[in-house]
């Protein structure tokens, strides 16, 4: 036993070492600020920005309780989130399993039986015998070269990547729910505009028909007025269909049957007001904030650690095993003096003639790590592109929205004046119909523009990913998950 303790002591001394490269966070050259930073796009708004806009639950900033309730329900019951949570739970369970490889495996066993041998094998002894045994076995891989520790490190990074995937999906679900709700309210506003214009054009048609009946109009005027009214009225069923589709989508996003929200969202509400301009922070903050970047980095970390797992196969694998037990021919003799048994073994497993296969696996691991590095870099670039695009859309749609609001107001005034002048006989019907056509177009375009302005703000919040979620999901319902993954400890080339 003393001879076995010497290599064991040496093994324990070396357990701080591990082969394979240490993980280092990749360096990435980032600009000091975004090209489309608020104020860079429009200097007049440089001081009118919302600070720390990415660090709160953005949907509450619109001041719409129904919107907030829908987003919270989506985060609690969305089925895609339940799938992502299951993946996270699975990865976390595998991490717990891998940690047990660092400790001895202990098993207990007991046997009892009867054996009868042939005359030729008994050599004059009784042919039948009973045997009883009980014992405890222990085995332990001595992790001299870090194979087990690298495996645990890789699984820890995989678990962190799954947590980041869950957070990224939460960002996407919250943003899609908010965008769909805004689109629903925008469609309802466009429906109101279409119905109001159809009512006005119906009144115009009645006026034209009355003038025709009085002998002061023509069939041509009546046909033109009727065509405009029917064209406008035809918009109504198409918008009603789009509204129903949006309601169905919101129901599924919140984990309900498509028809669950029918009637509940039918009452039209005004579109949420635009918040003040958003401060996006810096690109460096974006790297720490976006969960998809965190997930890509953790997968790179896992791939780097697995290089160490495969590299450890170049070195011998040592294991220590032992047995402590008792054996007897009678059950009542177990655990008595003289029935004890024990053993201690130091095993070495070294496939030193299989170096070619091992090196091929190492090359494959390195190639996988190189691919994950490229994927991480691409994720960062896409995140920066996403944010720059969201910033410029937010700035431009705000400007477009303001101008179209003025155009809608002016068109309404022009249509009212045209109707009055037509009734006074100062202009012909063509100018009235043209003014009403322009009014419908201006009001519909403004409603669509305002919808796009609000959804552009939501898209910017999604690009920034925010400082939320901050709560861990329960196992029976998907709530919010903790903000994703701090960097795990690095490990690598043989080091102490």
C-alpha positions as CSV (number, residue, x, y, z in Angstrom):
1,X,0.0,0.0,0.0
2,X,2.9,2.3,0.8
3,X,4.2,1.8,-2.7
4,X,0.9,2.8,-4.1
5,X,0.8,6.0,-2.1
6,X,3.9,7.3,-3.7
7,X,2.5,7.6,-7.3
8,X,-0.8,8.8,-5.8
9,X,1.1,11.7,-4.0
10,X,2.8,12.6,-7.3
11,X,-0.5,12.5,-9.1
12,X,-2.2,14.8,-6.6
13,X,0.8,17.2,-6.9
14,X,0.3,17.4,-10.6
15,X,-3.5,17.7,-10.7
16,X,-3.2,21.5,-11.0
17,X,-1.9,21.0,-14.5
18,X,-4.0,20.6,-17.6
19,X,-3.0,20.2,-21.3
20,X,-4.6,22.2,-24.1
21,X,-4.9,25.9,-24.8
22,X,-6.2,28.3,-22.2
23,X,-9.3,30.1,-23.2
24,X,-8.8,33.8,-23.9
25,X,-11.6,36.2,-24.8
26,X,-11.0,37.2,-28.5
27,X,-9.9,40.7,-29.0
28,X,-12.2,42.7,-31.3
29,X,-11.5,46.2,-32.5
30,X,-14.6,48.3,-31.8
31,X,-15.4,52.0,-32.5
32,X,-15.8,54.4,-29.6
33,X,-19.4,55.1,-30.6
34,X,-21.9,54.2,-33.2
35,X,-21.9,56.0,-36.5
36,X,-25.7,56.6,-36.1
37,X,-25.5,57.7,-32.5
38,X,-28.3,60.0,-31.5
39,X,-27.0,63.5,-32.2
40,X,-24.7,62.2,-34.9
41,X,-27.7,61.7,-37.1
42,X,-29.5,64.8,-36.0
43,X,-27.5,67.3,-34.0
44,X,-30.7,69.1,-32.8
45,X,-31.6,66.0,-30.7
46,X,-28.2,65.4,-29.1
47,X,-29.4,66.4,-25.7
48,X,-32.8,64.8,-25.9
49,X,-32.0,61.2,-25.3
50,X,-33.2,58.7,-22.8
51,X,-30.3,57.6,-20.5
52,X,-29.8,53.9,-19.7
53,X,-32.5,53.0,-22.2
54,X,-31.1,49.4,-22.5
55,X,-31.3,48.7,-18.8
56,X,-35.0,48.4,-18.1
57,X,-38.0,46.4,-19.3
58,X,-38.6,48.5,-22.4
59,X,-42.3,47.6,-22.9
60,X,-43.3,49.4,-19.7
61,X,-42.0,52.7,-21.1
62,X,-44.8,52.9,-23.6
63,X,-47.3,53.4,-20.8
64,X,-49.8,50.7,-22.1
65,X,-50.9,48.3,-19.4
66,X,-52.3,45.9,-22.0
67,X,-49.0,45.8,-23.8
68,X,-47.1,45.1,-20.6
69,X,-49.6,42.3,-19.6
70,X,-49.2,40.6,-23.0
71,X,-45.4,40.7,-22.9
72,X,-45.3,39.4,-19.3
73,X,-47.7,36.6,-20.3
74,X,-45.5,35.7,-23.3
75,X,-42.4,35.5,-21.2
76,X,-44.3,33.3,-18.8
77,X,-46.1,30.9,-21.2
78,X,-44.6,31.0,-24.6
79,X,-44.0,27.4,-25.8
80,X,-40.7,28.2,-27.6
81,X,-39.4,29.5,-24.3
82,X,-40.4,26.3,-22.7
83,X,-38.3,24.4,-25.3
84,X,-35.3,26.7,-24.7
85,X,-35.7,26.2,-20.9
86,X,-35.7,22.5,-21.3
87,X,-32.5,22.7,-23.3
88,X,-30.9,24.8,-20.6
89,X,-32.1,22.4,-17.9
90,X,-30.6,19.5,-19.9
91,X,-27.2,21.2,-20.3
92,X,-27.2,22.1,-16.6
93,X,-27.9,18.5,-15.7
94,X,-25.1,17.3,-17.9
95,X,-22.8,19.8,-16.2
96,X,-23.7,18.4,-12.8
97,X,-23.0,14.9,-14.1
98,X,-19.6,15.8,-15.5
99,X,-18.5,17.3,-12.1
100,X,-18.9,13.8,-10.5
101,X,-16.0,12.6,-12.7
102,X,-13.6,14.6,-10.5
103,X,-14.4,12.3,-7.5
104,X,-14.1,8.6,-6.8
105,X,-16.9,6.3,-7.9
106,X,-18.0,4.2,-5.0
107,X,-20.3,1.2,-5.4
108,X,-21.6,-1.4,-3.0
109,X,-22.3,-5.1,-3.8
110,X,-23.5,-8.2,-2.2
111,X,-23.7,-11.8,-3.5
112,X,-24.9,-15.1,-2.2
113,X,-25.1,-18.4,-4.2
114,X,-24.6,-22.1,-4.5
115,X,-22.2,-23.9,-6.9
116,X,-21.9,-27.5,-7.8
117,X,-18.9,-28.8,-9.8
118,X,-18.2,-32.1,-11.5
119,X,-16.3,-35.0,-9.9
120,X,-13.3,-34.2,-12.2
121,X,-13.1,-30.7,-10.8
122,X,-13.8,-31.5,-7.1
123,X,-10.5,-33.3,-6.5
124,X,-12.0,-35.2,-3.6
125,X,-13.6,-32.2,-2.0
126,X,-17.4,-31.7,-1.7
127,X,-18.9,-31.0,-5.0
128,X,-21.5,-28.5,-3.7
129,X,-20.6,-25.2,-1.9
130,X,-22.3,-22.0,-0.9
131,X,-20.6,-18.7,-1.0
132,X,-21.5,-15.3,0.4
133,X,-19.7,-11.9,-0.1
134,X,-20.2,-8.2,0.4
135,X,-18.0,-5.3,-0.3
136,X,-17.4,-1.7,-1.3
137,X,-15.6,-0.9,-4.6
138,X,-14.0,2.5,-5.4
139,X,-12.4,3.7,-8.6
140,X,-10.9,7.1,-9.4
141,X,-9.3,8.5,-12.5
142,X,-6.2,10.5,-11.5
143,X,-6.7,13.6,-13.6
144,X,-2.9,14.2,-14.1
145,X,-3.3,15.9,-17.5
146,X,-6.6,17.6,-17.0
147,X,-8.9,15.5,-19.2
148,X,-11.7,15.5,-16.6
149,X,-11.2,19.2,-15.8
150,X,-11.2,20.2,-19.4
151,X,-14.4,18.1,-19.9
152,X,-16.1,19.9,-17.0
153,X,-14.9,23.2,-18.3
154,X,-16.4,22.5,-21.8
155,X,-19.7,21.4,-20.3
156,X,-19.9,24.5,-18.1
157,X,-19.4,26.6,-21.2
158,X,-22.1,24.6,-23.0
159,X,-24.5,25.2,-20.1
160,X,-23.7,28.9,-20.1
161,X,-24.4,29.0,-23.8
162,X,-27.8,27.4,-23.3
163,X,-28.6,30.0,-20.7
164,X,-27.6,32.7,-23.1
165,X,-29.8,31.1,-25.8
166,X,-32.7,31.2,-23.5
167,X,-32.1,34.9,-22.7
168,X,-31.7,35.7,-26.4
169,X,-35.0,34.0,-27.2
170,X,-36.7,36.0,-24.4
171,X,-35.5,39.2,-26.0
172,X,-36.9,38.0,-29.3
173,X,-40.2,36.9,-27.9
174,X,-40.7,40.1,-25.9
175,X,-39.8,42.2,-29.0
176,X,-42.1,40.2,-31.3
177,X,-45.0,40.5,-28.9
178,X,-44.6,44.2,-28.6
179,X,-44.2,44.7,-32.3
180,X,-47.2,42.6,-33.1
181,X,-49.3,44.5,-30.6
182,X,-48.2,47.8,-32.1
183,X,-48.9,46.5,-35.6
184,X,-52.4,45.5,-34.4
185,X,-53.1,49.0,-33.0
186,X,-51.7,50.5,-36.3
187,X,-54.0,48.3,-38.4
188,X,-57.0,49.3,-36.2
189,X,-56.1,52.9,-36.8
190,X,-55.9,52.4,-40.5
191,X,-59.3,50.6,-40.4
192,X,-60.7,53.6,-38.5
193,X,-59.3,55.9,-41.2
194,X,-60.7,53.7,-44.0
195,X,-64.2,53.6,-42.4
196,X,-64.2,57.3,-41.7
197,X,-63.2,58.2,-45.2
198,X,-65.8,55.7,-46.6
199,X,-68.4,57.5,-44.5
200,X,-67.4,60.8,-45.9
201,X,-67.3,59.5,-49.5
202,X,-70.7,58.0,-49.0
203,X,-72.0,61.4,-48.0
204,X,-70.4,62.9,-51.1
205,X,-72.0,60.3,-53.2
206,X,-75.4,61.1,-51.7
207,X,-74.8,64.8,-52.4
208,X,-73.9,64.0,-56.0
209,X,-76.9,61.7,-56.5
210,X,-79.2,64.4,-55.0
211,X,-77.7,67.0,-57.4
212,X,-78.3,64.5,-60.2
213,X,-81.9,64.0,-59.2
214,X,-82.3,67.8,-59.1
215,X,-81.0,68.0,-62.6
216,X,-77.8,69.8,-61.6
217,X,-75.4,66.8,-61.9
218,X,-74.3,64.2,-64.4
219,X,-74.1,60.4,-64.5
220,X,-70.4,60.8,-65.0
221,X,-70.0,62.6,-61.7
222,X,-72.1,60.0,-59.9
223,X,-70.1,57.1,-61.4
224,X,-66.8,58.7,-60.3
225,X,-68.0,59.4,-56.7
226,X,-69.4,55.8,-56.5
227,X,-66.1,54.3,-57.7
228,X,-64.1,56.2,-55.1
229,X,-66.4,55.1,-52.3
230,X,-66.3,51.5,-53.3
231,X,-62.5,51.5,-53.6
232,X,-62.2,52.9,-50.1
233,X,-64.8,50.5,-48.7
234,X,-62.9,47.6,-50.2
235,X,-60.0,48.4,-47.8
236,X,-62.1,47.5,-44.8
237,X,-62.3,43.7,-45.1
238,X,-58.6,43.4,-46.0
239,X,-57.6,45.4,-42.9
240,X,-60.1,43.3,-40.8
241,X,-58.3,40.2,-42.0
242,X,-54.9,41.6,-41.0
243,X,-56.2,42.5,-37.6
244,X,-57.5,39.0,-37.0
245,X,-54.1,37.6,-38.0
246,X,-52.3,39.9,-35.6
247,X,-54.7,38.8,-32.8
248,X,-54.0,35.1,-33.6
249,X,-50.3,35.7,-33.5
250,X,-50.4,37.5,-30.1
251,X,-52.5,34.6,-28.7
252,X,-49.9,32.0,-29.8
253,X,-47.0,34.2,-28.6
254,X,-48.6,34.2,-25.1
255,X,-49.1,30.5,-25.1
256,X,-52.8,30.4,-26.0
257,X,-55.0,29.0,-28.7
258,X,-55.2,31.4,-31.7
259,X,-58.8,32.5,-31.0
260,X,-58.1,33.1,-27.2
261,X,-57.8,36.9,-27.6
262,X,-60.6,37.4,-30.1
263,X,-62.8,40.1,-28.7
264,X,-60.4,41.0,-26.0
265,X,-58.3,43.1,-28.4
266,X,-61.1,44.2,-30.7
267,X,-61.6,47.5,-29.0
268,X,-59.3,49.9,-30.8
269,X,-56.7,51.9,-28.8
270,X,-54.4,54.6,-30.0
271,X,-50.9,53.7,-30.9
272,X,-48.3,54.0,-28.1
273,X,-46.5,57.3,-28.1
274,X,-42.9,57.5,-29.1
275,X,-40.5,57.6,-26.2
276,X,-37.7,60.2,-26.3
277,X,-34.6,59.3,-28.2
278,X,-32.7,56.3,-26.9
279,X,-29.1,56.3,-25.7
280,X,-27.6,53.1,-27.1
281,X,-24.4,53.3,-25.0
282,X,-21.2,52.1,-26.7
283,X,-20.3,49.1,-28.9
284,X,-18.2,47.8,-26.0
285,X,-21.3,47.7,-23.8
286,X,-23.2,46.0,-26.6
287,X,-20.7,43.1,-26.5
288,X,-21.4,42.6,-22.8
289,X,-25.2,43.0,-23.2
290,X,-26.2,40.9,-26.1
291,X,-27.0,37.3,-25.1
292,X,-26.4,36.0,-28.7
293,X,-22.8,37.3,-28.4
294,X,-22.5,35.6,-25.0
295,X,-23.8,32.3,-26.4
296,X,-21.3,32.5,-29.3
297,X,-18.4,33.2,-26.9
298,X,-19.3,30.4,-24.6
299,X,-19.4,27.9,-27.5
300,X,-16.0,29.1,-28.5
301,X,-14.9,28.5,-24.9
302,X,-16.3,25.0,-25.0
303,X,-14.6,24.2,-28.2
304,X,-11.3,25.5,-26.8
305,X,-11.6,23.3,-23.7
306,X,-12.3,20.2,-25.9
307,X,-8.9,20.6,-27.5
308,X,-7.6,19.9,-24.0
309,X,-9.8,16.8,-23.7
310,X,-8.5,15.3,-26.9
311,X,-4.9,16.4,-26.2
312,X,-5.0,14.5,-22.9
313,X,-5.4,11.2,-24.9
314,X,-1.7,11.6,-25.9
315,X,-0.8,10.9,-22.3
316,X,-1.3,7.9,-20.0
317,X,-4.6,7.7,-18.1
318,X,-4.1,6.5,-14.5
319,X,-6.8,5.2,-12.3
320,X,-6.8,4.0,-8.7
321,X,-9.2,1.3,-7.6
322,X,-9.8,-0.5,-4.3
323,X,-12.0,-3.1,-2.7
324,X,-12.9,-3.6,0.9
325,X,-15.2,-6.5,1.6
326,X,-15.9,-9.8,3.3
327,X,-16.4,-13.4,2.0
328,X,-17.5,-16.6,3.7
329,X,-19.1,-20.0,3.1
330,X,-21.9,-19.2,5.6
331,X,-23.9,-16.1,5.8
332,X,-23.4,-15.8,9.6
333,X,-19.7,-15.8,9.1
334,X,-19.7,-12.5,7.1
335,X,-18.0,-9.6,8.8
336,X,-16.3,-11.9,11.3
337,X,-12.5,-12.0,11.9
338,X,-10.8,-13.8,9.1
339,X,-13.5,-13.1,6.4
340,X,-12.3,-9.7,5.4
341,X,-10.9,-9.1,1.9
342,X,-9.3,-6.0,0.4
343,X,-7.3,-4.9,-2.7
344,X,-5.7,-1.7,-4.0
345,X,-4.7,-1.3,-7.7
346,X,-3.1,1.4,-9.7
347,X,-4.0,1.1,-13.4
348,X,-2.3,2.7,-16.4
349,X,-4.1,2.9,-19.7
350,X,-1.9,4.4,-22.5
351,X,-2.6,3.8,-26.1
352,X,0.7,5.2,-27.2
353,X,0.6,3.3,-30.5
354,X,-2.7,5.0,-31.4
355,X,-1.1,8.5,-31.7
356,X,-2.3,9.0,-35.3
357,X,-5.9,8.7,-34.4
358,X,-5.5,11.0,-31.3
359,X,-3.7,13.6,-33.4
360,X,-6.5,13.5,-35.9
361,X,-9.1,14.1,-33.2
362,X,-7.0,17.0,-31.9
363,X,-6.9,18.5,-35.4
364,X,-10.7,18.1,-35.6
365,X,-11.1,19.9,-32.2
366,X,-8.8,22.7,-33.3
367,X,-10.8,23.1,-36.6
368,X,-14.0,23.2,-34.6
369,X,-12.6,25.9,-32.3
370,X,-11.5,27.9,-35.3
371,X,-15.0,27.7,-36.7
372,X,-16.5,28.8,-33.4
373,X,-14.1,31.8,-33.4
374,X,-15.3,32.8,-36.8
375,X,-18.9,32.4,-35.7
376,X,-18.2,34.6,-32.7
377,X,-16.7,37.3,-34.8
378,X,-19.6,37.1,-37.3
379,X,-22.1,37.3,-34.4
380,X,-20.4,40.5,-33.2
381,X,-20.4,42.0,-36.7
382,X,-24.1,41.2,-37.2
383,X,-24.9,42.7,-33.8
384,X,-23.2,45.9,-34.7
385,X,-24.9,46.0,-38.1
386,X,-28.3,45.3,-36.4
387,X,-27.8,48.2,-34.0
388,X,-26.6,50.6,-36.6
389,X,-29.6,49.7,-38.8
390,X,-32.0,50.1,-35.9
391,X,-30.5,53.5,-35.0
392,X,-30.8,54.9,-38.5
393,X,-34.4,53.5,-38.9
394,X,-35.4,55.0,-35.6
395,X,-34.0,58.5,-36.5
396,X,-35.5,58.5,-40.1
397,X,-38.9,57.1,-39.2
398,X,-39.3,59.8,-36.5
399,X,-38.6,62.5,-39.0
400,X,-41.0,60.9,-41.6
401,X,-43.7,60.4,-39.0
402,X,-43.6,64.1,-38.0
403,X,-43.9,65.3,-41.6
404,X,-46.7,62.9,-42.5
405,X,-48.6,64.0,-39.4
406,X,-48.6,67.5,-40.8
407,X,-49.6,66.2,-44.3
408,X,-52.6,64.3,-42.8
409,X,-53.7,67.4,-40.9
410,X,-53.4,69.6,-44.0
411,X,-55.2,67.1,-46.2
412,X,-58.1,66.9,-43.8
413,X,-58.5,70.7,-43.9
414,X,-58.2,70.7,-47.7
415,X,-60.9,68.1,-48.1
416,X,-63.3,70.0,-45.8
417,X,-62.7,73.2,-47.8
418,X,-63.2,71.4,-51.1
419,X,-66.6,69.9,-49.9
420,X,-67.8,73.4,-48.8
421,X,-66.7,75.0,-52.1
422,X,-68.4,72.3,-54.1
423,X,-71.6,72.8,-52.2
424,X,-71.3,76.5,-53.0
425,X,-70.8,75.7,-56.7
426,X,-67.3,77.2,-56.8
427,X,-65.5,74.0,-57.9
428,X,-66.5,70.9,-59.8
429,X,-66.7,67.4,-58.3
430,X,-63.3,66.3,-59.6
431,X,-61.5,68.6,-57.1
432,X,-63.6,67.2,-54.3
433,X,-62.9,63.6,-55.2
434,X,-59.2,64.4,-55.6
435,X,-59.1,66.1,-52.2
436,X,-60.9,63.1,-50.5
437,X,-58.5,60.7,-52.3
438,X,-55.5,62.6,-51.0
439,X,-57.0,62.7,-47.5
440,X,-57.4,58.9,-47.4
441,X,-53.9,58.4,-48.7
442,X,-52.3,60.9,-46.2
443,X,-54.2,59.6,-43.2
444,X,-53.4,55.9,-44.1
445,X,-49.8,56.7,-44.8
446,X,-49.5,58.6,-41.5
447,X,-51.0,55.7,-39.5
448,X,-48.6,53.2,-41.3
449,X,-45.7,55.5,-40.7
450,X,-46.5,56.0,-37.0
451,X,-46.7,52.2,-36.6
452,X,-43.3,51.8,-38.2
453,X,-41.9,54.5,-36.0
454,X,-42.9,52.7,-32.8
455,X,-41.8,49.3,-34.2
456,X,-38.5,50.9,-35.1
457,X,-38.1,51.9,-31.4
458,X,-38.9,48.3,-30.4
459,X,-36.4,47.0,-32.9
460,X,-33.7,49.3,-31.4
461,X,-34.5,47.9,-27.9
462,X,-34.2,44.4,-29.3
463,X,-30.8,45.2,-31.0
464,X,-29.5,46.6,-27.7
465,X,-30.9,43.6,-25.9
466,X,-31.3,45.5,-22.7
467,X,-30.2,44.7,-19.2
468,X,-33.1,42.4,-18.7
469,X,-34.2,39.7,-18.0
470,X,-33.1,39.6,-14.4
471,X,-35.1,36.7,-12.9
472,X,-34.4,33.0,-13.2
473,X,-37.3,30.9,-14.7
474,X,-39.2,28.5,-12.5
475,X,-39.3,24.9,-13.7
476,X,-43.1,24.9,-14.3
477,X,-43.5,28.2,-16.1
478,X,-41.1,30.3,-18.1
479,X,-40.5,33.6,-16.5
480,X,-37.4,35.6,-17.0
481,X,-33.9,34.2,-16.9
482,X,-30.9,35.7,-15.3
483,X,-28.7,37.9,-17.4
484,X,-26.4,35.6,-19.3
485,X,-23.1,34.2,-18.4
486,X,-20.1,35.7,-17.0
487,X,-16.9,34.4,-18.4
488,X,-15.8,31.1,-17.0
489,X,-12.4,30.5,-15.7
490,X,-9.7,29.9,-18.3
491,X,-7.6,26.7,-18.6
492,X,-5.0,25.5,-21.0
493,X,-1.5,24.5,-21.9
494,X,0.2,22.5,-19.2
495,X,0.2,24.9,-16.3
496,X,0.0,25.0,-12.5
